[in-house]
Amino acid sequence: MSDVIAINDLQAFYFKMKEQLQVKNKELEDAHDMLIRMQSHADEFSRFFSEGYITEIKHAQIKKDIKEVLDYYQKRVNRLNDLIPDIEDYISEYEIEYGSSKE
């Protein structure tokens, strides 16, 4: 009886990991998109500075803020790039051991 419970727990965890894989892949995609958008904003503000629309002080403040956001999302991307393969490995090992389960 405990073997059945253990397999049910494993299967529940497997389904949870499959769900998390989708969530984490979406988070990774969103983080990549944010990095691209923020880099575009950084380029735009640099252009504003070079064309004289904003002061050097304002440019430095904006550049600092954008760098903080870029750093945050780059760390997020790095973390997700480390996490996703672990989830994929678990799913793959489960499917090898117990076969592919259908939800």
C-alpha positions as CSV (number, residue, x, y, z in Angstrom):
1,M,0.0,0.0,0.0
2,S,2.8,2.4,0.8
3,D,4.3,1.7,-2.6
4,V,1.1,2.9,-4.2
5,I,1.2,6.1,-2.1
6,A,4.8,6.7,-2.9
7,I,4.2,6.3,-6.7
8,N,1.1,8.6,-6.4
9,D,3.3,11.1,-4.7
10,L,6.0,10.8,-7.4
11,Q,3.4,11.2,-10.1
12,A,1.9,14.2,-8.4
13,F,5.4,15.7,-8.1
14,Y,6.0,14.9,-11.8
15,F,2.9,16.7,-12.9
16,K,3.9,19.7,-10.7
17,M,7.3,19.8,-12.3
18,K,5.8,19.7,-15.8
19,E,3.7,22.6,-14.8
20,Q,6.6,24.4,-13.3
21,L,8.6,23.9,-16.4
22,Q,6.0,25.7,-18.4
23,V,5.9,28.5,-15.8
24,K,9.7,28.9,-15.7
25,N,10.1,28.8,-19.5
26,K,7.5,31.7,-19.7
27,E,9.4,33.6,-17.0
28,L,12.6,33.1,-18.9
29,E,11.0,34.4,-22.1
30,D,9.6,37.4,-20.2
31,A,13.0,38.2,-18.7
32,H,14.7,38.0,-22.1
33,D,12.0,40.3,-23.5
34,M,12.6,42.8,-20.6
35,L,16.3,42.7,-21.1
36,I,15.8,43.6,-24.8
37,R,13.3,46.4,-23.9
38,M,15.5,47.9,-21.3
39,Q,18.6,47.8,-23.5
40,S,16.5,49.6,-26.1
41,H,15.5,52.2,-23.5
42,A,19.2,52.6,-22.5
43,D,20.1,53.2,-26.2
44,E,17.3,55.7,-26.6
45,F,18.3,57.7,-23.5
46,S,21.9,57.7,-24.7
47,R,20.6,59.2,-28.0
48,F,18.6,61.8,-26.1
49,F,21.8,62.8,-24.2
50,S,23.9,62.9,-27.3
51,E,21.3,65.1,-29.1
52,G,21.1,67.4,-26.1
53,Y,17.6,66.7,-24.9
54,I,18.6,65.6,-21.4
55,T,21.5,66.7,-19.2
56,E,24.5,64.7,-18.3
57,I,23.3,64.4,-14.7
58,K,19.8,63.2,-15.8
59,H,21.4,60.7,-18.3
60,A,23.7,59.3,-15.5
61,Q,20.7,58.9,-13.2
62,I,18.6,57.1,-15.9
63,K,21.6,55.0,-16.9
64,K,22.1,53.9,-13.3
65,D,18.4,53.0,-12.9
66,I,18.4,51.1,-16.2
67,K,21.6,49.2,-15.2
68,E,20.0,48.1,-12.0
69,V,17.0,46.7,-13.9
70,L,19.3,45.1,-16.5
71,D,21.3,43.5,-13.7
72,Y,18.2,42.2,-12.0
73,Y,16.8,40.6,-15.1
74,Q,20.2,39.2,-16.1
75,K,20.5,37.5,-12.7
76,R,16.9,36.2,-13.2
77,V,17.8,34.8,-16.7
78,N,21.0,33.2,-15.2
79,R,19.0,31.6,-12.4
80,L,16.3,30.3,-14.7
81,N,19.0,29.0,-17.1
82,D,20.4,27.0,-14.2
83,L,17.0,25.8,-12.9
84,I,15.2,24.8,-16.1
85,P,17.7,22.0,-17.0
86,D,17.3,20.5,-13.5
87,I,13.5,20.4,-14.0
88,E,13.9,18.9,-17.4
89,D,16.3,16.3,-16.1
90,Y,13.8,15.3,-13.4
91,I,11.0,15.0,-15.9
92,S,13.2,13.0,-18.3
93,E,14.3,10.6,-15.5
94,Y,10.7,10.1,-14.3
95,E,9.6,9.3,-17.9
96,I,12.4,6.9,-18.4
97,E,11.7,5.2,-15.0
98,Y,7.9,5.2,-15.1
99,G,6.9,6.1,-18.6
100,S,5.3,9.3,-19.9
101,S,2.3,10.1,-17.8
102,K,-0.7,11.9,-19.3
103,E,-2.5,14.6,-17.4
